[in-house]
Amino acid sequence: MLVFIVRRLIVSVFVFFSATALVYVMAANLGDPLADLRELPANRRENAIAERTERMHLDKPVIVRYFLWLAGAFRWDLGTDRDGIQINATLEDALGATLQLVLGATILAIVLGVALGVISALRQYSSLDLTVTFSAFVFFSLPLFWVGSLLKEFAAIEFNNWLADPTIAWWVIALIALLIGGFFASLLVTDRRTRLIAFGGTTAATAVALAVMSATGWFANPGLGIGVIALTALAAALGFSVLFSALEWNPVMKSAVITAVIGILSSVAFRGVLENPYPIVVIGLLVLALAIAAGVGWFVGGELFRRPAITASLCTAVATAMVIFMDRLLWSFAAYSDSVNGRPIATIGPSTPNYDGTYWEHNLDSLTHLALPTMALVLVSLASYSRYSRATMLEVMNQDYVRTARAKGLPERAVILRHAFRNGLIPITTLVAYDIATVFGGAVVTETVFGWRAMGSLLLGGIQERDPNPIMAFFLISGGAVVVFNMIADIAYAYLDPRIRLS
């Protein structure tokens, strides 16, 4: 493995430096960087041209300029753009905005896409599978700028107008309830009678909940409360126990339930601390929750169930912490909405300029600005992950070792998670590694539609101004990320499939 990594590193370094030379030569020949200065009045033209020529080293050959840039890059000094602005500072701001904009959307698309693909494969040719397939192809075919424009109109402007009087018509409640009930029933692998009961119960519960929220104005002043936190935490404990063990009262379920109860009590005990905390306090509480969950899993799980108990407890702790965090955000929504003149869902930019609020209101400000671009990116990129994961799972489920695992009497959960899903991840790993690497390159269309200044804008500005330095700064980050994550994908193959040997 070590020999493989070293060899890949050496080859990657040569490939990367060759690529930087090629990109620099292409960027330097995009056009005349002095074209705008030639239109200046005669009394200013000469000095301006001389200044930019010196700044961009235009009096030297392209290859000399490349080595000057390369020498600076080794010292992490990427020079200045044609107007004298430091590229390092511009790159830092652009990369931070890109990671904020694209990274969350990419991770969300991966998780949801893979989950939907696996579920579709397990329910092949069912109504759920057909619906997911149809929706995936529809969203994949939509232009991103058009999706973004529709979201700005209906998910921001019209939604903000609706929040002034947030009531839901009875037919909308019925439609949403039927859709949620049908989706939940389609997830169940059981007889028709049980699915009908699940459909009716879920539809009725959803309709009642939406009617109550509409009547009480919950959407304008939302919040979860201790009851919803408790139900969600216990449901998470049950779900993770079944996922990592079985549907029975064993040490795994016991440790997960204990972790959930501790989380519920903590949400009450730390209510004052979470009123307007410092970020370090929130991080500290999360670390404490994980440490307690690991300890509960260690002691309750015992020698036989220790590993799944710790895993289930940690997952339960994270889920409970997320619900508590969401509860605090929702309780601050009304105050935040008032502070932005009743227009909480933003359509442009990464944040409200000069915004002053509490810790939770600042988080809401970031999340509401991220909501629309994240939705646009997830909808468009969800299809590829769901289709890839569905196809690989269908292929793996027909392999001999999966049939052998079933013949040995292993539970279906173990067959799917330990045998089928792990091997089905191998082709998806390549796609995931490439997409995460391209995150560092930004999303030009999304940034343009939603008014973000990030990596895509850095590249586009360099091309439009015929300035090699911003282009090279973009390539240094995005190209390096592609090289690194492709290597990580190769190493992940050996972990996912022991039959693969890297030497």
C-alpha positions as CSV (number, residue, x, y, z in Angstrom):
1,M,0.0,0.0,0.0
2,L,2.8,2.4,0.9
3,V,4.6,1.7,-2.3
4,F,1.4,2.3,-4.3
5,I,0.8,5.7,-2.5
6,V,4.4,6.9,-3.1
7,R,4.3,5.9,-6.8
8,R,0.9,7.6,-7.3
9,L,2.2,10.7,-5.6
10,I,5.3,10.9,-7.9
11,V,3.2,10.4,-11.0
12,S,0.5,12.8,-9.8
13,V,3.2,15.5,-9.1
14,F,4.5,15.2,-12.7
15,V,1.0,15.3,-14.2
16,F,0.0,18.2,-12.0
17,F,3.0,20.4,-12.9
18,S,2.6,19.5,-16.6
19,A,-1.1,20.6,-16.4
20,T,-0.2,23.9,-14.7
21,A,2.2,24.7,-17.5
22,L,-0.4,23.9,-20.1
23,V,-3.1,25.9,-18.4
24,Y,-0.8,28.9,-17.8
25,V,0.2,29.0,-21.5
26,M,-3.5,28.8,-22.5
27,A,-4.5,31.5,-20.0
28,A,-1.7,33.8,-21.1
29,N,-2.9,33.6,-24.7
30,L,-6.6,34.3,-24.1
31,G,-6.3,37.8,-25.5
32,D,-4.7,41.2,-25.0
33,P,-4.8,42.1,-21.2
34,L,-4.1,45.7,-22.2
35,A,-7.1,46.2,-24.5
36,D,-9.1,48.2,-22.0
37,L,-6.2,50.5,-21.3
38,R,-5.7,51.3,-25.0
39,E,-9.0,53.2,-24.9
40,L,-7.9,55.6,-22.2
41,P,-7.1,59.2,-23.0
42,A,-3.6,59.7,-24.4
43,N,-2.3,61.5,-21.2
44,R,-3.1,58.5,-19.1
45,R,-2.7,55.7,-21.5
46,E,1.1,55.3,-21.5
47,N,1.6,55.2,-17.7
48,A,-1.3,52.8,-17.2
49,I,0.0,50.4,-19.9
50,A,3.5,50.6,-18.4
51,E,2.2,49.9,-14.9
52,R,0.2,46.9,-15.9
53,T,2.9,45.5,-18.1
54,E,5.3,45.6,-15.2
55,R,2.8,44.1,-12.8
56,M,1.9,41.2,-15.1
57,H,5.5,40.8,-16.5
58,L,4.1,41.2,-20.1
59,D,7.5,42.2,-21.3
60,K,8.8,38.7,-20.6
61,P,8.1,35.5,-22.6
62,V,5.2,33.2,-21.5
63,I,7.5,30.5,-20.3
64,V,9.5,32.9,-18.1
65,R,6.2,34.2,-16.6
66,Y,5.1,30.7,-15.8
67,F,8.3,29.9,-13.9
68,L,7.9,33.2,-12.0
69,W,4.4,32.2,-11.1
70,L,5.6,28.7,-10.1
71,A,8.4,30.1,-7.9
72,G,5.8,32.3,-6.1
73,A,3.4,29.3,-5.8
74,F,6.0,27.3,-3.9
75,R,6.1,30.1,-1.4
76,W,2.3,30.3,-1.4
77,D,2.5,33.8,-3.0
78,L,0.2,33.7,-5.9
79,G,0.9,37.3,-6.9
80,T,-1.6,40.0,-7.8
81,D,-4.3,40.3,-10.4
82,R,-4.0,42.9,-13.2
83,D,-5.4,45.6,-10.9
84,G,-2.8,44.9,-8.1
85,I,-5.2,43.1,-5.7
86,Q,-3.5,40.2,-3.9
87,I,-4.6,36.8,-5.2
88,N,-4.1,35.1,-1.9
89,A,-6.7,37.2,-0.2
90,T,-9.1,36.8,-3.1
91,L,-8.6,33.1,-3.2
92,E,-9.2,32.7,0.6
93,D,-12.6,34.5,0.3
94,A,-13.6,32.6,-2.8
95,L,-12.7,29.2,-1.4
96,G,-14.5,29.9,1.8
97,A,-17.7,30.9,-0.1
98,T,-17.4,27.9,-2.3
99,L,-17.1,25.4,0.5
100,Q,-20.1,27.1,2.2
101,L,-22.1,27.0,-1.0
102,V,-21.3,23.7,-2.6
103,L,-19.9,21.3,0.0
104,G,-23.1,20.9,2.0
105,A,-25.2,20.5,-1.2
106,T,-22.8,17.9,-2.5
107,I,-22.8,15.8,0.7
108,L,-26.6,16.1,0.9
109,A,-27.0,14.9,-2.7
110,I,-24.6,12.0,-2.1
111,V,-26.4,10.8,1.1
112,L,-30.0,11.3,-0.3
113,G,-29.1,9.9,-3.8
114,V,-27.4,6.8,-2.5
115,A,-30.2,6.1,0.0
116,L,-32.9,6.6,-2.7
117,G,-30.9,4.4,-5.1
118,V,-30.5,1.6,-2.6
119,I,-34.2,1.7,-1.6
120,S,-35.3,1.7,-5.2
121,A,-33.1,-1.3,-6.0
122,L,-34.6,-3.2,-3.0
123,R,-38.1,-2.3,-4.3
124,Q,-37.5,-2.8,-8.0
125,Y,-40.4,-1.9,-10.3
126,S,-42.5,-0.8,-7.4
127,S,-44.4,2.5,-7.4
128,L,-41.6,4.0,-5.3
129,D,-39.0,2.8,-7.7
130,L,-40.9,4.2,-10.7
131,T,-41.5,7.5,-9.0
132,V,-37.9,7.9,-8.0
133,T,-36.7,7.0,-11.5
134,F,-39.1,9.4,-13.2
135,S,-38.3,12.2,-10.8
136,A,-34.5,11.6,-11.1
137,F,-34.6,11.9,-14.9
138,V,-36.8,15.0,-14.8
139,F,-34.6,16.9,-12.4
140,F,-31.4,15.8,-14.2
141,S,-32.7,17.2,-17.5
142,L,-33.6,20.6,-16.0
143,P,-31.2,23.5,-16.7
144,L,-29.7,24.8,-13.4
145,F,-30.3,28.5,-14.2
146,W,-34.0,27.7,-14.8
147,V,-34.3,25.7,-11.6
148,G,-32.6,28.6,-9.7
149,S,-34.9,31.2,-11.2
150,L,-38.0,29.2,-10.3
151,L,-36.8,28.7,-6.7
152,K,-36.2,32.4,-6.3
153,E,-39.7,33.1,-7.5
154,F,-41.7,30.5,-5.7
155,A,-39.6,29.2,-2.8
156,A,-38.4,32.7,-1.8
157,I,-40.6,35.6,-3.1
158,E,-44.0,33.8,-3.0
159,F,-43.1,31.9,0.2
160,N,-42.1,35.2,2.0
161,N,-45.4,36.7,0.9
162,W,-47.2,33.6,2.2
163,L,-45.5,33.9,5.7
164,A,-47.5,37.1,6.3
165,D,-50.6,34.9,6.6
166,P,-49.3,31.3,6.8
167,T,-52.5,29.3,6.4
168,I,-52.9,26.2,4.2
169,A,-55.9,25.4,2.1
170,W,-57.7,22.2,2.9
171,W,-57.0,20.7,-0.5
172,V,-53.3,21.4,-0.1
173,I,-53.3,19.7,3.2
174,A,-55.0,16.7,1.7
175,L,-52.6,16.5,-1.2
176,I,-49.5,16.7,1.0
177,A,-50.9,14.2,3.4
178,L,-51.7,11.7,0.6
179,L,-48.2,12.1,-0.9
180,I,-46.4,11.6,2.4
181,G,-48.7,8.6,3.3
182,G,-48.1,7.0,-0.1
183,F,-44.3,7.5,0.2
184,F,-44.2,6.0,3.7
185,A,-46.3,3.0,2.7
186,S,-44.1,2.4,-0.4
187,L,-41.1,2.0,1.8
188,L,-42.5,-0.9,3.6
189,V,-41.7,-4.4,2.4
190,T,-44.8,-6.3,3.7
191,D,-48.3,-7.4,2.6
192,R,-50.9,-5.1,1.1
193,R,-53.1,-4.9,4.2
194,T,-50.2,-3.6,6.4
195,R,-49.2,-1.1,3.7
196,L,-52.8,0.2,3.5
197,I,-52.9,0.6,7.3
198,A,-49.6,2.4,7.3
199,F,-50.9,4.6,4.4
200,G,-54.1,5.5,6.2
201,G,-52.4,6.2,9.6
202,T,-49.6,8.3,8.1
203,T,-52.0,10.3,5.9
204,A,-54.3,11.0,8.8
205,A,-51.5,12.0,11.2
206,T,-50.0,14.3,8.6
207,A,-53.3,15.9,7.8
208,V,-54.0,16.6,11.5
209,A,-50.5,18.0,12.1
210,L,-50.7,20.3,9.1
211,A,-54.2,21.5,10.0
212,V,-53.1,22.3,13.6
213,M,-50.0,24.1,12.4
214,S,-52.0,26.1,9.9
215,A,-54.6,27.1,12.5
216,T,-52.1,28.1,15.1
217,G,-49.8,30.1,12.7
218,W,-46.9,27.7,13.5
219,F,-45.1,28.5,10.3
220,A,-44.6,32.2,11.2
221,N,-43.5,31.4,14.8
222,P,-42.2,27.8,14.7
223,G,-40.6,25.5,17.3
224,L,-40.4,21.9,18.1
225,G,-40.7,21.6,21.9
226,I,-39.7,18.9,24.3
227,G,-42.4,16.5,23.1
228,V,-41.1,16.5,19.5
229,I,-37.5,16.3,20.7
230,A,-38.3,13.3,22.9
231,L,-40.2,11.4,20.2
232,T,-37.5,12.1,17.6
233,A,-34.7,11.0,19.9
234,L,-36.4,7.8,20.9
235,A,-37.4,7.1,17.2
236,A,-33.7,7.6,16.3
237,A,-32.6,5.2,19.0
238,L,-35.0,2.6,17.8
239,G,-34.1,3.1,14.1
240,F,-30.3,2.9,14.7
241,S,-30.7,-0.1,17.0
242,V,-32.5,-2.0,14.3
243,L,-30.0,-0.9,11.7
244,F,-27.0,-2.1,13.7
245,S,-28.5,-5.0,15.6
246,A,-32.1,-6.2,15.6
247,L,-35.6,-5.3,16.6
248,E,-35.3,-6.6,20.1
249,W,-34.5,-5.4,23.6
250,N,-30.7,-6.1,23.6
251,P,-27.7,-4.1,24.9
252,V,-27.6,-2.2,21.6
253,M,-31.1,-0.9,21.9
254,K,-30.7,-0.4,25.6
255,S,-27.6,1.8,25.1
256,A,-29.2,3.8,22.3
257,V,-32.4,4.4,24.4
258,I,-30.2,5.5,27.4
259,T,-28.3,7.9,25.1
260,A,-31.6,9.3,23.8
261,V,-33.0,9.8,27.4
262,I,-29.8,11.6,28.4
263,G,-30.1,13.8,25.3
264,I,-33.8,14.7,26.2
265,L,-32.9,15.6,29.7
266,S,-29.9,17.6,28.5
267,S,-32.1,19.7,26.2
268,V,-34.0,20.9,29.3
269,A,-30.9,21.2,31.6
270,F,-28.9,23.3,29.1
271,R,-31.7,25.5,27.9
272,G,-30.3,28.6,29.6
273,V,-26.8,27.8,28.3
274,L,-28.1,27.6,24.7
275,E,-30.0,30.8,24.9
276,N,-27.3,32.8,23.1
277,P,-24.1,30.7,23.3
278,Y,-20.7,31.2,21.8
279,P,-19.8,28.8,19.0
280,I,-17.1,27.1,21.2
281,V,-19.8,26.3,23.7
282,V,-21.9,24.5,21.1
283,I,-18.9,22.5,19.9
284,G,-18.0,21.6,23.4
285,L,-21.5,20.4,24.2
286,L,-21.5,18.2,21.0
287,V,-18.1,16.7,22.0
288,L,-19.4,16.0,25.5
289,A,-22.5,14.4,24.0
290,L,-20.4,12.1,21.8
291,A,-18.1,11.2,24.7
292,I,-21.1,10.3,26.9
293,A,-22.7,8.3,24.1
294,A,-19.5,6.3,23.5
295,G,-19.2,5.6,27.2
296,V,-22.8,4.4,27.4
297,G,-22.2,2.1,24.5
298,W,-19.0,0.8,26.0
299,F,-20.4,-0.1,29.4
300,V,-23.9,-1.2,28.4
301,G,-22.9,-3.1,25.2
302,G,-20.6,-5.4,27.1
303,E,-18.0,-7.6,25.3
304,L,-20.5,-9.2,22.9
305,F,-22.4,-6.1,21.7
306,R,-19.8,-3.3,22.4
307,R,-19.1,-2.2,18.8
308,P,-22.7,-2.0,17.5
309,A,-23.8,-0.5,20.8
310,I,-21.2,2.3,20.6
311,T,-22.1,2.9,16.9
312,A,-25.8,3.1,17.7
313,S,-25.3,5.4,20.7
314,L,-23.1,7.8,18.7
315,C,-25.6,8.0,15.9
316,T,-28.4,8.5,18.3
317,A,-26.5,11.3,20.1
318,V,-25.8,13.1,16.8
319,A,-29.5,12.8,15.7
320,T,-30.6,14.1,19.1
321,A,-28.2,17.0,19.0
322,M,-29.3,17.9,15.5
323,V,-33.0,18.0,16.7
324,I,-32.1,20.2,19.7
325,F,-30.1,22.5,17.4
326,M,-33.0,22.7,15.0
327,D,-35.4,23.4,17.8
328,R,-33.3,26.4,19.0
329,L,-33.1,27.7,15.4
330,L,-36.8,27.5,14.9
331,W,-37.6,29.3,18.2
332,S,-35.5,32.2,16.8
333,F,-37.1,32.3,13.4
334,A,-39.8,34.9,14.3
335,A,-37.3,37.3,15.7
336,Y,-35.0,36.8,12.7
337,S,-37.9,37.3,10.2
338,D,-38.8,40.6,11.9
339,S,-35.2,41.8,11.7
340,V,-35.1,41.3,7.9
341,N,-38.5,43.0,7.3
342,G,-40.4,39.8,7.0
343,R,-38.4,38.4,4.1
344,P,-36.5,35.5,5.8
345,I,-35.7,33.5,2.6
346,A,-33.0,35.3,0.8
347,T,-32.5,35.3,-3.0
348,I,-29.0,36.7,-3.4
349,G,-25.6,36.7,-1.6
350,P,-24.2,34.6,1.2
351,S,-25.4,36.8,4.1
352,T,-27.3,39.9,5.0
353,P,-24.8,42.9,4.9
354,N,-24.0,44.3,8.4
355,Y,-26.4,41.9,10.1
356,D,-26.4,42.1,13.9
357,G,-28.2,39.4,15.8
358,T,-27.9,36.5,18.3
359,Y,-25.9,33.3,17.6
360,W,-29.0,31.5,16.4
361,E,-30.2,34.4,14.2
362,H,-26.7,34.6,12.6
363,N,-27.0,30.8,11.8
364,L,-30.5,31.4,10.4
365,D,-29.2,34.2,8.3
366,S,-26.5,31.8,6.8
367,L,-29.0,28.9,6.3
368,T,-31.7,31.0,4.7
369,H,-29.1,32.4,2.2
370,L,-27.9,28.8,1.5
371,A,-31.4,27.3,1.2
372,L,-32.1,28.1,-2.5
373,P,-28.7,27.4,-4.0
374,T,-28.5,24.2,-2.0
375,M,-31.9,23.0,-3.2
376,A,-31.0,23.8,-6.8
377,L,-27.7,21.9,-6.7
378,V,-29.2,18.9,-4.8
379,L,-32.2,18.6,-7.2
380,V,-29.9,18.6,-10.3
381,S,-27.2,16.3,-8.9
382,L,-29.4,13.9,-7.0
383,A,-30.2,11.9,-10.2
384,S,-26.7,10.6,-10.9
385,Y,-26.2,9.2,-7.4
386,S,-29.6,7.6,-7.3
387,R,-29.2,5.9,-10.7
388,Y,-25.6,4.8,-10.1
389,S,-26.4,3.3,-6.6
390,R,-29.6,1.6,-7.9
391,A,-27.8,0.0,-10.9
392,T,-24.8,-1.2,-8.7
393,M,-27.1,-2.6,-6.0
394,L,-29.2,-4.5,-8.6
395,E,-26.0,-6.0,-10.0
396,V,-24.6,-6.9,-6.6
397,M,-27.8,-8.4,-5.3
398,N,-27.7,-11.1,-8.0
399,Q,-24.1,-12.2,-7.1
400,D,-23.4,-15.6,-5.8
401,Y,-22.0,-14.4,-2.4
402,V,-25.2,-12.6,-1.7
403,R,-27.3,-15.7,-2.4
404,T,-24.9,-17.7,-0.2
405,A,-25.3,-15.2,2.6
406,R,-29.0,-15.6,2.5
407,A,-28.7,-19.4,2.3
408,K,-26.7,-19.4,5.5
409,G,-29.6,-17.8,7.3
410,L,-28.2,-14.3,7.8
411,P,-30.8,-11.6,8.5
412,E,-31.8,-9.5,5.4
413,R,-30.4,-6.4,7.1
414,A,-26.9,-8.1,7.4
415,V,-27.1,-9.3,3.8
416,I,-27.8,-5.9,2.4
417,L,-25.5,-3.8,4.6
418,R,-22.5,-6.1,5.1
419,H,-22.4,-7.9,1.8
420,A,-24.3,-6.1,-0.9
421,F,-24.1,-2.4,0.0
422,R,-20.4,-2.5,0.8
423,N,-19.5,-3.9,-2.6
424,G,-22.0,-1.8,-4.4
425,L,-20.2,1.3,-3.1
426,I,-17.1,0.6,-5.2
427,P,-18.2,2.2,-8.5
428,I,-20.0,5.0,-6.6
429,T,-16.7,5.8,-4.8
430,T,-15.2,7.0,-8.1
431,L,-18.1,9.3,-8.7
432,V,-18.1,10.6,-5.1
433,A,-14.4,11.3,-5.2
434,Y,-14.6,13.2,-8.4
435,D,-17.6,15.3,-7.3
436,I,-16.1,16.2,-4.0
437,A,-12.9,17.2,-5.8
438,T,-14.9,19.4,-8.2
439,V,-16.5,21.1,-5.2
440,F,-13.4,23.2,-4.9
441,G,-13.9,24.4,-8.4
442,G,-17.2,26.1,-7.5
443,A,-20.4,26.3,-9.4
444,V,-20.4,29.1,-11.9
445,V,-24.0,29.0,-12.9
446,T,-25.3,28.7,-9.4
447,E,-23.0,31.5,-8.2
448,T,-24.2,33.8,-11.0
449,V,-27.9,33.1,-10.4
450,F,-27.7,33.6,-6.6
451,G,-25.1,36.4,-6.6
452,W,-22.3,34.6,-4.8
453,R,-18.6,35.6,-5.3
454,A,-16.8,32.2,-5.1
455,M,-14.3,30.0,-7.0
456,G,-16.4,30.0,-10.2
457,S,-16.5,33.8,-10.2
458,L,-12.8,33.8,-9.7
459,L,-12.2,31.7,-12.8
460,L,-14.8,33.6,-14.9
461,G,-13.3,36.9,-13.9
462,G,-9.8,35.8,-14.8
463,I,-11.0,34.6,-18.2
464,Q,-13.0,37.8,-19.0
465,E,-10.1,40.0,-17.9
466,R,-7.5,37.8,-19.7
467,D,-5.5,37.6,-16.4
468,P,-3.6,34.3,-15.8
469,N,-3.1,34.7,-12.1
470,P,-6.7,34.2,-10.9
471,I,-7.1,31.3,-13.4
472,M,-4.0,29.7,-12.0
473,A,-5.2,30.2,-8.4
474,F,-8.4,28.4,-9.4
475,F,-6.6,25.6,-11.1
476,L,-4.1,25.2,-8.2
477,I,-7.0,24.4,-5.8
478,S,-9.4,22.5,-8.1
479,G,-6.7,20.5,-9.9
480,G,-4.9,19.6,-6.7
481,A,-8.2,18.5,-5.2
482,V,-8.9,16.2,-8.2
483,V,-5.4,14.6,-7.8
484,V,-5.8,14.1,-4.1
485,F,-9.3,12.7,-4.1
486,N,-8.6,10.3,-7.0
487,M,-5.9,8.8,-4.9
488,I,-8.2,8.6,-1.9
489,A,-10.7,6.8,-4.1
490,D,-8.0,4.2,-5.1
491,I,-7.2,3.6,-1.5
492,A,-10.9,3.3,-0.6
493,Y,-11.2,0.5,-3.2
494,A,-8.9,-1.8,-1.2
495,Y,-10.8,-1.1,2.0
496,L,-14.3,-1.8,0.5
497,D,-13.1,-4.9,-1.4
498,P,-10.3,-7.0,0.2
499,R,-9.8,-8.8,-3.1
500,I,-8.3,-5.6,-4.5
501,R,-4.6,-5.4,-3.8
502,L,-2.7,-2.2,-4.3
503,S,1.1,-2.7,-4.9
